[in-house]
Amino acid sequence: MVLIYGHYDHKHEYNGGTKELGVHWDGYPQSRGILSPCVILANTRNAMLSGLLHQLPTLQ
């Protein structure tokens, strides 16, 4: 599983997109043969990133 954090233009408005957290694994999910990461909602994203930051001192 890979977490992706960056600009994502899921509506193809070509305006640079918004900062999003996405996830994909083993080439899935795909849409028409193109990798399309599942975008994680902002509240869930913030909780996940907060949890990772909280665990950081114990991982080093």
N, C-alpha and C positions, 0 to 999 in steps of 0.2 A: 504494500500500500504506500502511496506517495501523496504527501500533502503539497499543494501548490498554493502559493500566496502571491498574488499579483493582479494586474489589471485584466478584467474579463468583460468583454462586450457581448454578452449572451443574446442580445436583441439585434446584433449586427447593425448598430447605428453608426459605426465607424467614428465615434467621438472619443476614443481612447478608453472607454469602459470605466468601470469602478473597481476599487480595490476589493478583492474577494478572496476567500479561502475555498479551495476546491480539493477534491480527492479523486484519485483513480488507482486502479490496480490491474496488473497483467493485461494492459491494452484495453481494459473495460472501464468505463462505458464508451461506446462509440456511436456516432450518428452518421449514417451514410459513409461508413468507413473512415471517419475522422474522429480522433480522440476528442471526447467532449467531457471534461471533468464535471463531476457532480458538485454544484456550488452549495456550500454550507451557509445556512442563514446567519445573519449578523450576531444574534444573541448566542447561538451555539458556537460560532467562531470565537467570540470574545471569551466564552467560558473555557473553551479548549485551550486557547492561547494563554489565558490566565493560569490555568492548571499547569501547563508546560513551564511557564515562568516560575511558578511556585515550586516545582520539582527540580528546577535547574541546580540549586545548590547541592542537592543530594545526588545528582548524576555525575558531578565532577570528581 
